[in-house]
Amino acid sequence: MRIIVNGAGGQMGRVLCAMIDENPATELAARVSVEFTPDPENRVFASIADCDADADCIIDFSHHTAVPTLCAYAAEKKLPLVIATTGLTAEEQAAADKAAETVPVFRSANMSLGVALVAALAKTAAKALPGANIEIVEAHHNRKLDVPSGTALLLADAIKSVRPESTYNIGRHENGKRTDAEIGIHSLRLGGEVGMHEIHFATGTQVITLKHQAQTRALFAEGALSAAAFLVKQAPGCYCMDDLFA
Ligand SMILES: NC(=O)c1ccc[n+]([C@@H]2O[C@H](COP(=O)([O-])OP(=O)(O)OC[C@H]3O[C@@H](n4cnc5c(N)ncnc54)[C@H](O)[C@@H]3O)[C@@H](O)[C@H]2O)c1
């Protein structure tokens, strides 16, 4: 599988390119990143618009503002597109949906297969324990800007999909009893923490805890490659982590 990596100069892009290089089943078709000095002979580009490499798909770990141009490129070149970049505006999401009319497009705020599994287990637990109090705790490094993490919200949304009455209490800080419907979401910011998510289900007689601990950013690159391998066999449309387990 020949892959164009958009955002190849960033933290995730570098990890992904190294993984593609090491894997005999994958080949780096091109590296694209705004800070690169173009070197077309070595398939290095500063802009996706200049990229003329033969490829089977694109994986994007760049910046949300890059997404509309990238989607137009993918649709024009008929290339399946994995969007791992987060923080898309409604307009940028609409650009991804539009591209999905022409090519398969995969999106997830968390490419970790383990987090997708935890989300599936959380749905099972929320259904099996309808009266349980549910609290989510997440921890990330001290440079993280968004609170709570997109993954904590993704997990809460998974629970809400089977318990529609759920409300979110983000960063509980007022006196008073919790309601039965609420999902508490709590954020810790600790040194170099890569990413930890815990979901507690308390029935009154027992507490069940699901926990995911990211140990290296490589897991997101690994998940993006699994998504790409899946995506190149699909028809045009929108895909997400649930589709990998279907
Ligand atoms: N879905 C996931 O599992 C997951 C995991 C980690 C990071 N992310 C997301 O991936 C994105 C990148 O993360 P990062 O930590 O590597 O960030 P980063 O800032 O280290 O890297 C981003 C790279 O994209 C490049 N870039 C910016 N605009 C571009 C454009 N228009 N065209 C091409 N390249 C462009 C930047 O120059 C930079 O090299 C972020 O949105 C982050 O939230 C998602």
PDBQT file of the ligand as one rigid body, heavy atoms in Angstrom, charges set to zero:
ROOT
HETATM    1  N1  LIG A 301      -6.862  10.915  15.756  1.00  0.00    +0.000 N 
HETATM    2  C1  LIG A 301      -5.853  10.623  16.569  1.00  0.00    +0.000 C 
HETATM    3  O1  LIG A 301      -5.753   9.511  17.136  1.00  0.00    +0.000 OA
HETATM    4  C2  LIG A 301      -4.789  11.646  16.807  1.00  0.00    +0.000 A 
HETATM    5  C3  LIG A 301      -3.668  11.351  17.595  1.00  0.00    +0.000 A 
HETATM    6  C4  LIG A 301      -2.681  12.323  17.735  1.00  0.00    +0.000 A 
HETATM    7  C5  LIG A 301      -2.835  13.561  17.118  1.00  0.00    +0.000 A 
HETATM    8  N2  LIG A 301      -3.961  13.798  16.394  1.00  0.00    +0.000 N 
HETATM    9  C6  LIG A 301      -4.163  15.059  15.692  1.00  0.00    +0.000 C 
HETATM   10  O2  LIG A 301      -3.303  15.085  14.543  1.00  0.00    +0.000 OA
HETATM   11  C7  LIG A 301      -2.938  16.436  14.264  1.00  0.00    +0.000 C 
HETATM   12  C8  LIG A 301      -1.410  16.552  14.228  1.00  0.00    +0.000 C 
HETATM   13  O3  LIG A 301      -0.891  16.229  15.506  1.00  0.00    +0.000 OA
HETATM   14  P1  LIG A 301       0.668  16.419  15.822  1.00  0.00    +0.000 P 
HETATM   15  O4  LIG A 301       0.805  16.176  17.282  1.00  0.00    +0.000 OA
HETATM   16  O5  LIG A 301       1.484  15.634  14.863  1.00  0.00    +0.000 OA
HETATM   17  O6  LIG A 301       0.824  17.984  15.519  1.00  0.00    +0.000 OA
HETATM   18  P2  LIG A 301       2.113  18.774  14.997  1.00  0.00    +0.000 P 
HETATM   19  O7  LIG A 301       1.787  20.209  15.194  1.00  0.00    +0.000 OA
HETATM   20  O8  LIG A 301       3.348  18.221  15.619  1.00  0.00    +0.000 OA
HETATM   21  O9  LIG A 301       2.184  18.431  13.442  1.00  0.00    +0.000 OA
HETATM   22  C9  LIG A 301       1.324  18.969  12.470  1.00  0.00    +0.000 C 
HETATM   23  C10 LIG A 301       2.109  19.073  11.166  1.00  0.00    +0.000 C 
HETATM   24  O10 LIG A 301       1.213  19.434  10.112  1.00  0.00    +0.000 OA
HETATM   25  C11 LIG A 301       1.855  20.422   9.329  1.00  0.00    +0.000 C 
HETATM   26  N3  LIG A 301       0.827  21.213   8.631  1.00  0.00    +0.000 N 
HETATM   27  C12 LIG A 301       0.091  22.241   9.107  1.00  0.00    +0.000 A 
HETATM   28  N4  LIG A 301      -0.713  22.710   8.135  1.00  0.00    +0.000 NA
HETATM   29  C13 LIG A 301      -0.506  21.941   7.045  1.00  0.00    +0.000 A 
HETATM   30  C14 LIG A 301      -1.024  21.936   5.728  1.00  0.00    +0.000 A 
HETATM   31  N5  LIG A 301      -1.948  22.822   5.331  1.00  0.00    +0.000 N 
HETATM   32  N6  LIG A 301      -0.562  21.004   4.860  1.00  0.00    +0.000 NA
HETATM   33  C15 LIG A 301       0.383  20.109   5.231  1.00  0.00    +0.000 A 
HETATM   34  N7  LIG A 301       0.934  20.084   6.462  1.00  0.00    +0.000 NA
HETATM   35  C16 LIG A 301       0.490  20.990   7.352  1.00  0.00    +0.000 A 
HETATM   36  C17 LIG A 301       2.661  21.245  10.322  1.00  0.00    +0.000 C 
HETATM   37  O11 LIG A 301       3.656  21.986   9.668  1.00  0.00    +0.000 OA
HETATM   38  C18 LIG A 301       3.212  20.137  11.209  1.00  0.00    +0.000 C 
HETATM   39  O12 LIG A 301       4.404  19.592  10.670  1.00  0.00    +0.000 OA
HETATM   40  C19 LIG A 301      -3.615  17.279  15.361  1.00  0.00    +0.000 C 
HETATM   41  O13 LIG A 301      -4.851  17.733  14.868  1.00  0.00    +0.000 OA
HETATM   42  C20 LIG A 301      -3.818  16.298  16.493  1.00  0.00    +0.000 C 
HETATM   43  O14 LIG A 301      -4.872  16.642  17.366  1.00  0.00    +0.000 OA
HETATM   44  C21 LIG A 301      -4.924  12.876  16.229  1.00  0.00    +0.000 A 
ENDROOT
TORSDOF 0
